C-alpha cells in the first residue's frame, strides 16, 4: 500500500473535508395561483393552493380593535 511522501497542508486537508458539509440553496418556484414564491411540492403558504385545488384555507389576519373591547380606551368622565 502506497504511503504519502509529503505531509498535506492543513488548508488542503480542510478544503477537501469542507465539500461534504456544503449547504445548497433551497429552490423556490412561483405559485400558479397567486405567483408568490413557494418551495416545490408544498402547499402555498400565502393562498393555500396545491396542484390546482384549494388544499388549506389561508389564515386570516385579525384586525386590531375590531373586537369591541375596552382595552386602551378611557372611560368618559361623569
C-alpha angles and dihedrals in degrees: 000000000000120000126207115263095207135026115257114234122250089245093055092045095047094045090056093049094047093066093073094058098049114135119219121215115253111251118231131191133194117265108242091219105046102009093231119136117263136163115265120266093017136107111265108256094211103047105013097232125139129176093353095307135093103255103169129017108244117248115258119223114233114240114232115241095010092110094075093231123151096233111136095004124119120231116240115255115243 
